[in-house]
Amino acid sequence: MSPRTRVALALGSGGARGYAHIGVIDVLEERGYDIVTVAGSSMGALVGGLHAAGQLEAYAQWVLGLSQRDVLRLLDPSPSAPGVIRAEKIMAKVRELLAGRLIEDLPIPFTAVATDLLARKEVWFQEGPVDVAVRASIALPSIITPVMLNGRLLADGGIMNPVPIAATVATRADVTVAVSLSGGQQSGEGRVPAHETSAVRPSEEWAERFRRSASHVLDRELTRSVLERFAETRGRSTPSRFLRPAGSAPVDAAEALVQDAVRDAVQDVGQDALVDAAEETAEELAQDGFGALPAGLRTLDVMQLSLEVLQSMVLRYRLAGYPPDLLITVPKSAGRLLDFHRAGELIELGRRMTEEAIDRADEFPPARPRS
C-alpha cells in the first residue's frame, strides 16, 4: 500500500472563527491525509495543540455543548487587568484535557507562536508545557490578558505571524496546508448560509437596545462590549440596580431582561467598576467636514478592524515568503472574534471549505499518491 500523503498544517489566528480549524482537521483525516506537523497562532495554537495531543475530539464535544450563557461565564471578565478577559476558566478545561503534556513528548511535532511585545518579535514554543504555550499564544491585545514568561511579555501570535507556515518547514511533508481566518467579504460558495447570519437573534437585538438606552455603562467600554455581545435573556424581569440610576425612566421587558443578565455576569465587579456617564451622541463626536460614524461602532470594533488591517498586510508578506500548496481562507464575515457560542456553525464551515478547496485544487495530491 502506498504511504499516505504527509501534510504540514499551519492554523491561523482569528478568535472564534478558529473553530473552523476543527472542521479542517476532520476533513483531512477523513480523507486519509497524514498530518505530520502542526503550527498555530492564537486560536490556531489552541486547536493545533489539542490535536497534537490527541484531545481535539474531546474539546470539540465540549464546545459544541456550550450555550451563550456558558460562554459568557467562561470568558471570565476582568475590568482591572490589562485585558478584559482572563481566560482562566477556558484554560482550566484545556489544562484538564492536556493533563500536563509537554510539547516535546507529543506524537505530532507542534509549534505555538506568540509575540514578545517588549522585544517586538515572534516566539516559537517547541518545548515545555503545551497549555503554557497555548495561553501565551491566545492573548489577543486588550481582550485577553498577556502573560509574563521568562522575562518576556507575551501576547497573541497573530500579531506578527497570523498563519505560521514557517514553523512547519523543519518537518518533512509532501504538502503544506494553511488556514487563514481573515478572508475578505465573500459571496457564493464558502460563506455561511444566509439563514445562519442574517437573522437577528433576540439576545443580540435586546443587547443592542440596551446599549442605546442605558445611561450607566461599565468603567471599561471593552468589558461592556463583551458582556453585551453574550448577554442572554433569563426568566426574570427586575431591572438591575447596577445598570440603572435611581429615578430613571422604566425600561421595557426586553431591556430589563438584558440588564438582569448582564448584572449576573458582572456581580463580582461591584459598584466601583461603574461610572455615571451617558453615551456621547453623534453630534458631540462629529467634527466639521466629517460624516457620522457607522451606527453602533464601538471601541472593540475599531480595535478588531485595526488589528485585522495590520494582520492582512503581514499575512500577504508571510504567504509570499512561504507559499502553501493549499490555502483555505475563512471569511471574516463568518463570525466575530468572540462568537464562541457558534461552534457548530463554524466547525461545519471549516469542513465545507476544506472539501471545496481540495476538490477545486487540480495539483493537490490525493491522500494516497499513486505508485
N, C-alpha and C positions, 0 to 999 in steps of 0.2 A: 504494500500500500504506500502511495506517495505521502511524504510528510506534509503536514498542514502548513498553510501559508502563515508566516510569522508576522505579527502586527506590532509595531511600536505605536502607542496611543498617547496623544497629548490632549489633555482636557482643560478647557479654558475657564476663565472667571466670568461671573455674571449673576451672582446671587441665586435666587430661587430657580432661575432658568437652568441652573446646573442640574436639576432633577432630570433634565433631558439626557445627561450623560448616562444615567442608569439604563435608559432605553437603547442608547447607542451600544453599550456593552452587551446588553441582552441579545441584540440582533447579531453582533459579531460572533458571539459564542454559539447562537442557534445555527448560524450558517457554517460553523465549523472552523472559524479562524482561531489562531492561537495567539493570544495577547501575551507577548514575551516581556514587555516593559511598559510602564505607565508613568507619566508625569502630569502634575496638575497644579494649577494656581487657584487659590480661593476655594470655591465650591468644587472645582475640578480636583483639588488636592484631597478634599474630604471624600468624594466619591471614589477617586483613584486609590486612596489609601485603604478604604474599606474593601474594595475589590481585591487588591493585592493581598489582603489579609484573609480573604475568603468569607467576609462578613457582609457583603453588599446586599445579598438577598434578604438577610435579616433586617438590615437597615431599611430597605425598600418597603418591607411589610410594615415596619413601624411607622414610617412617614405616611404611608397610604391610609393609616387609621387615624391620623390627626385631623381634628376639626379646627375651625378658625380660632375658637376659644383656647384649644390646646396649644396652638401655635403662639398665640398672644402670651400665654403664661410661660412658655418655654423661652420666649425672646428675652426674658429677664431684664426689663428696662432699668437703666441706672441714670438718673438725672444729674449726677455729680461727676461721674467718671469721664475720661476723655474719649467717649464713645457712648451712645445712648443704649447700647445693648452689651451686656457682659458675656452672653452666650454660654454661661457656665452650665445651665440646665441642659442645653443641647449637647455640650461636650461631655456631660456626665453619661449620657446614653452612648455616645461614641466611645468613651473610655470603657464602658461596660462591654461593648462589643469587641473592642480591640484587646482587652484583657492584658494590657502591658506589653504588647508585641513590639519588637524592635524592627526598624526598617531593614537592617542588615540580615535579619532572620526570615524575612518574608519570602515566600516561594517565587514571587514575581518582583524583579527589580522595580523600585518605586522612588520617585523624587517629588518632594513637596517644595514648591517655590514660594518664598516670602520676599519682602522688601525691607532692607535696612534703611530706615528713614534718616538716620544720622549719617551713615556712610554713603547714602544715595546710590545703593547698588542692590542687585538681587542676591538672594541667599538660597542655595540649594541644600535641602536636607536629604541626605542619602544614608544617614545612620542615626541611631538614637530612637527614643520612643516615637511611635507613629502619631499618637494623639498630640504630643507637644508640637510636632511639625505641622500637623493639620491646624491646630489652634493658631499658630503664628500666621499661617497662610490665609486664613479666612478673615483676618482683622481688617474689614473694609473701613477706610478712613472716615472718622466721625460717626460711624454707625456701630461697628463692633470694636471694643476697646483693643488697642495694641498690647503687645506683651514685651517684657524685657527678658532677654536670654543671653547669657554670657556677654553682657555689656552692649548688646545690640537692641535697639528699639525696633521691633519687627511688626510689620503690617502686611496687608493683602499683597500676595504675589502678583496679582493682576495689574498693579500699578506700573511695574516695569516690564512684565512679561505676561501678557494676557493669555497666550497659548504657548506653553513652554516646550516647543518641539526640540530645541537644542539639548534639553536634558535627557532625551531618549536616544541620542545618536551613539552612545557608547555601547549599547546592546545591539547585537547583530539581528536584523529583522529584514524581511522581504519587502514590506511596505510600511509607510508611515501614515497614520490616520490622525487628523487634527480636528478638534471640535471647538468652534468659536461660538460664543453666546452673544455676540454683538453685531449680528447682521442688521442690514437696513430694513426698512419697511417693505415687505414683500407681498406680492399678490399671487393668487393661483396656488399651485401645489406647494406644500411645505408650511403653509400658515395654519394656525389653529383655526378650526371651523368657526364660521361667523357666529353660530348659535352659542359657542362657548365664550366668546369675547365681547359681543355687543350687548348682551342682556345685562341690565343694571340689577345687581343683586341688592336685596333690601338692606343688608348691613352697610354696604358701600353708599347707597343712596342716603340712608339716615345719618351716616357719619359725615357726609358732605353737608347735609342740612345743619347738623350740629356745628360743624366748622364755621359755617356762615353766621350762625346766630349766637354762639356762646360769647359772653363778654369776659369770661375768665379763661385763661389759657395756661398751659404748663409753662414753667420757668424756661424750659428749653423747647424751642419750636420743633426740633427734630424728634424729641420724645413724643410730643403731641402727635406728630405726623404718623409715627409708628403705631401709636395706640388707636388713632382714628382709622387707620387702614385695616386693622384687625378687630376693631370693636364689633361685638356680636350681640344681638338682642337677647334679652332674658325675660323671664315671666314676671318681672316686677316693673312698676311704673313710677316709683317715688323718685323725683329728681335728686341728684346728688348734691349735698350741701357743699362739696368741694368745688363743684363746677358751676354753681350759680350764686351770685351775690345776693345777700338779703334784700328783700323788697323788689327784686327784679320781676319782670312780667313772666307769667307762667308759660311753659313751652308745651307743645302738643305731645301726644303719647309717644310718637316715634322718637322725638328728640330726647324725651325723658328716659326712654329705654337705652339709648346710646350713652347718655350721661351716666346712667347707672352701671352699664358695662365697663365704661372707662374708669369709673370710680373703683370698681373691684380690682382692676388691673394695677392701679397706682396707689392702693390703700397704704402701702408701706412707705410711700414717698412723703406724705404729710403735707401740712399747710405751708411749710417753708418752701416747697418746690413750686408754689403757685404765685402768680403775680396778678395784680389788678390792672389789666391792660386790654383795651379794646383793639381789635384788628384795624390796621390802617386802611383807609379807603383808597380806591384807585386815584381819586383826585389828590389826596395827600402825597401819593407816591409819584404822580405824573410830573414830569418836567417839561418846560417849554420845548416844543418841537418833537416830543416823543409821544408815541401812541400808548394805549393802555396795555398793561401786561396781560398775558393769557389768563383767563379765569381759572382760579384755583391753584395757581402756581405757588409752590411752597419752597422753603429752603432745601428740603430733602430732594425735591425735583430738580432744582438748579444744580445741586451737588452731583446728583446722579447723571444729569446730562453733561456736565462739565467733565466728569471722570470718563464717561463713555467717549467724548470727543478726543480726549488725550489717549485713551486706550486704542481707539481706532487708528490713530496715527502710528502708535507704537506697533500695533499688530501688522500694519502694512509693511513696516520695516522688518519685523521679525520673519514674516512669511517670505519676503524677498530673499532673506539670508538662508532660510531653511524651508524651502517649499515642500509641502506634504504631497504624498501620492493621492490622497483623498481628503478634501476639506469639506466638513459638514458645518454649515452656518445656520445657527438658530437665530431667527429674527428677534430684535429687541421687543417687537410688538407681541411676542408670545407670552410675556409676563414681566411683572415688575420685580425689582430686586428683592422685595420682601413678601412675595406671593407664595410663601412656604406651605400654605394650605391647599395648593393646587397641584400636589404631587402627581396624582393620577393623570391629569391632562398633559403635564409636561413630560412625564415618562413616556406616554404614548406618542407625543410629538417627536421625541428623540428616536423612538422606534421607527416611525413612519419616515422621518427624514433620512435615517441611515439606510433603510431599504431602498428608498428612491435614489439616494446618492450612489449606492453600489450598483443598482440596476442601470443607471444612466452612464456610469463611467466605463467607457469602452476598453480602456487599458488596465483597469483594476483587476488583479488576478483572482481566480476563483479560490475557494478555501483550500482545495487540494489541487495544486498545479498538475498538469498532465506530464507524464513521464517522457 
